[in-house]
Amino acid sequence: MIGVIFTSRNKDNKDVANFKQRKIAFLSNKSVEELMPKFDDFVNEGVANELSRFYITINERNNEKTIIDLQHYLLDHPDFFGY
């Protein structure tokens, strides 16, 4: 499992009209090639001449540890979903 970030940053797009900073972060088991259509969708949602970046983690994430950490976080933050 790898961490993936798609982002359009203010400092890369300071001269782009109507630009608003955007970011999507998620975990995936897919290859870079398989993720490209999703990144293309992210790019197409931006304004004309916007620069977007595609980051992936170098080291894979431990799926079991990630799930355990998420469970602990949800137990410690019962209002996470707004209930």
MARNU-705866 format. One record per residue: residue in one letter; x negated, y negated, z negated of N, C-alpha, C, O in turn. Coordinates in steps of 0.02 Angstrom, whole numbers, plus 50000, padded with zeros to 5 digits. Each point is the difference from the previous one (the first is absolute). Layout:
% residues N
{"A" {X Y Z} {X Y Z} {X Y Z} {X Y Z}} ...
//
This chain:
% residues 83
{"M" {49957 50059 50000} {50043 49941 50000} {49955 49938 50000} {49951 49996 49963}} {"I" {50066 49956 50079} {49961 49938 50005} {50045 49940 49986} {50061 50002 50010}} {"G" {49908 49945 49966} {50036 49937 49991} {49996 49960 50065} {49948 49997 50032}} {"V" {50109 49972 49987} {50004 49962 50062} {50028 49931 49984} {50048 49994 49962}} {"I" {49923 49954 50067} {50025 49932 49993} {50003 49967 50068} {49951 50000 50038}} {"F" {50107 49972 49978} {50008 49956 50059} {50010 49931 49971} {50043 49990 49957}} {"T" {49920 49961 50067} {50006 49933 49973} {49987 49947 50053} {49962 50010 50047}} {"S" {50072 49934 49944} {49987 49939 50038} {49987 49946 49948} {50046 49982 49962}} {"R" {49893 49993 50036} {49979 49956 49946} {50003 49926 50020} {49992 49982 50058}} {"N" {50020 49976 49892} {50002 49928 50012} {49934 49975 50029} {50001 49960 50047}} {"K" {49942 50063 49926} {49936 49973 50023} {49983 50021 50071} {49958 49967 50032}} {"D" {50073 50086 49994} {49989 50019 50069} {50047 49964 50048} {49987 49997 50060}} {"N" {50066 49974 49913} {50053 49972 50043} {50019 49928 49981} {50057 49980 50008}} {"K" {49894 49983 49966} {50015 49932 49977} {50023 49953 50055} {50034 49951 49986}} {"D" {49949 50063 50077} {50019 49957 50055} {50059 50028 50041} {50015 49974 50054}} {"V" {50018 50077 49920} {50057 50031 50035} {50065 49970 49974} {50013 50000 49940}} {"A" {50027 49973 50106} {50064 49968 49982} {50049 50052 49972} {50004 50056 50024}} {"N" {50033 49923 49925} {50052 50041 49968} {49974 50065 49970} {50039 50048 49992}} {"F" {49897 49955 49991} {49972 50061 49970} {50018 50006 49927} {49999 49951 49962}} {"K" {50019 50110 50018} {50010 50018 49929} {49960 50063 49986} {50004 50048 50038}} {"Q" {49957 49951 49908} {49958 50057 49983} {50043 50062 49989} {50053 49996 49969}} {"R" {49924 50062 50056} {50036 50063 49993} {49952 50055 49981} {49940 49997 50016}} {"K" {50086 50055 49950} {49958 50057 49980} {50044 50060 49987} {50053 49995 49970}} {"I" {49924 50064 50054} {50032 50064 49985} {49944 50047 49977} {49949 50006 50033}} {"A" {50061 50027 49910} {49952 50048 49974} {50036 50065 49984} {50055 50000 49972}} {"F" {49914 50056 50047} {50031 50065 49988} {49947 50055 50002} {49944 49989 50021}} {"L" {50076 50071 49957} {49956 50058 50004} {50024 50044 50058} {50060 50002 50016}} {"S" {49893 50032 50017} {50018 50041 50058} {49952 50058 50007} {49942 49998 49978}} {"N" {50083 50055 50054} {49958 50057 50020} {49985 49999 50074} {49968 50045 50026}} {"K" {50056 49904 50009} {49993 49996 50073} {49932 49972 50020} {49966 49967 49961}} {"S" {50014 50049 50100} {49937 49973 50028} {50011 49928 50022} {50057 49976 50005}} {"V" {49888 49990 50010} {50004 49932 50025} {50041 49998 50064} {50041 49955 50010}} {"E" {49948 50092 50034} {50037 50003 50063} {50075 50006 49989} {50040 49969 50035}} {"E" {49979 50072 49915} {50071 50009 49985} {50031 49938 49967} {50060 49989 50005}} {"L" {49898 49971 49962} {50024 49940 49966} {50004 49939 50047} {50033 49951 49983}} {"M" {49935 50053 50074} {49999 49943 50046} {50069 49975 50021} {50010 49940 50004}} {"P" {50038 50103 50011} {50067 49975 50018} {50031 49958 49944} {50034 49950 50013}} {"K" {49956 50071 49924} {50026 49962 49944} {49965 49932 49995} {50032 49950 49985}} {"F" {49902 50049 50026} {49964 49938 50000} {50023 49955 50057} {50007 49939 49991}} {"D" {50004 50090 50068} {50024 49961 50057} {50067 49967 49984} {50013 49943 50019}} {"D" {50031 50094 49945} {50064 49971 49979} {49989 49941 49952} {50033 49948 50006}} {"F" {49919 50060 49948} {49983 49946 49953} {49976 49939 50039} {50021 49944 49985}} {"V" {49935 50066 50063} {49973 49944 50041} {50057 49966 50037} {50004 49939 50002}} {"N" {50040 50100 50028} {50055 49972 50040} {50051 49961 49958} {50036 49958 50027}} {"E" {49967 50055 49908} {50045 49963 49956} {49972 49930 49983} {50037 49958 49974}} {"G" {49900 50030 50041} {49969 49935 49985} {50015 49949 50054} {50034 50014 50049}} {"V" {49940 49926 49940} {50010 49946 50048} {49946 50003 50054} {49950 50035 49992}} {"A" {50059 49928 50062} {49952 49999 50056} {49931 49976 49975} {49996 49954 49960}} {"N" {49952 50079 50064} {49930 49984 49985} {49979 50015 49928} {49946 49979 49979}} {"E" {50095 50059 49985} {49983 50019 49931} {49948 50056 50001} {50004 50046 50041}} {"L" {49946 49950 49915} {49949 50052 49993} {50020 50045 49943} {50013 49977 49944}} {"S" {49990 50088 50069} {50017 50049 49948} {49941 50048 49991} {49961 50011 50046}} {"R" {50034 50016 49894} {49946 50047 49984} {50028 50067 49977} {50054 50003 49970}} {"F" {49909 50051 50044} {50018 50068 49983} {49943 50027 49958} {49945 50010 50025}} {"Y" {50068 50003 49911} {49949 50027 49955} {50019 50071 49978} {50059 50014 49988}} {"I" {49891 50030 50007} {50011 50065 49969} {49945 50011 49949} {49945 49974 50007}} {"T" {50070 50065 49942} {49949 50016 49950} {49950 50050 50029} {50018 50041 50042}} {"I" {49921 49955 49936} {49949 50046 50023} {50007 50066 49964} {49996 50054 50031}} {"N" {50014 49943 49904} {50006 50060 49960} {50073 50021 49995} {50044 49958 49988}} {"E" {49969 50106 50023} {50069 50024 49993} {50022 49996 49928} {49960 50005 49953}} {"R" {50105 49987 50037} {50030 49998 49934} {50018 50070 49978} {50017 50043 50041}} {"N" {49979 49969 49893} {50019 50063 49972} {50076 49998 49991} {50026 49965 49956}} {"N" {50010 50073 50085} {50073 49999 50000} {50029 50018 49932} {50047 49967 49977}} {"E" {49927 50083 49991} {50025 50022 49935} {49992 49945 49948} {50046 49986 49961}} {"K" {49895 49982 50037} {49988 49946 49953} {50045 49940 50014} {50024 49968 49953}} {"T" {49988 50017 50110} {50044 49944 50019} {50071 50012 49974} {50031 49955 49973}} {"I" {49994 50106 50035} {50067 50016 49977} {50004 49996 49924} {50049 49973 49973}} {"I" {49902 50053 49992} {49999 49996 49927} {49997 49928 49976} {50037 49981 49954}} {"D" {49921 49978 50078} {49995 49929 49981} {50067 49964 50013} {50020 49958 49960}} {"L" {50013 50058 50095} {50065 49970 50014} {50052 50021 49948} {50039 49958 49977}} {"Q" {49962 50104 50004} {50047 50024 49949} {49988 49963 49934} {50048 49978 49968}} {"H" {49890 50014 50012} {49984 49963 49938} {50022 49927 50005} {50027 49972 49953}} {"Y" {49961 49998 50105} {50020 49930 50009} {50076 49993 49993} {50024 49955 49966}} {"L" {50013 50090 50065} {50073 49996 49997} {50026 50013 49929} {50050 49969 49980}} {"L" {49918 50075 49983} {50019 50012 49930} {49986 49938 49957} {50039 49984 49956}} {"D" {49906 49982 50058} {49981 49941 49961} {50039 49938 50021} {50002 49951 49962}} {"H" {50030 50050 50097} {50037 49943 50026} {50071 50022 50022} {50014 50001 50059}} {"P" {50029 50016 49892} {50066 50027 50017} {50044 49950 50039} {50048 50021 50032}} {"D" {49936 49915 49964} {50040 49950 50036} {49974 49987 50071} {50020 49951 50032}} {"F" {49934 50091 49992} {49970 49990 50066} {50052 49994 50056} {49992 49960 50045}} {"F" {50060 50080 49952} {50052 49999 50052} {50056 49951 49983} {50049 49997 50037}} {"G" {49945 49966 49910} {50049 49950 49983} {50062 50027 49966} {50051 49966 49997}} {"Y" {49946 50096 49976} {50058 50029 49966} {50004 49975 49929} {50046 50020 49963}} 
//
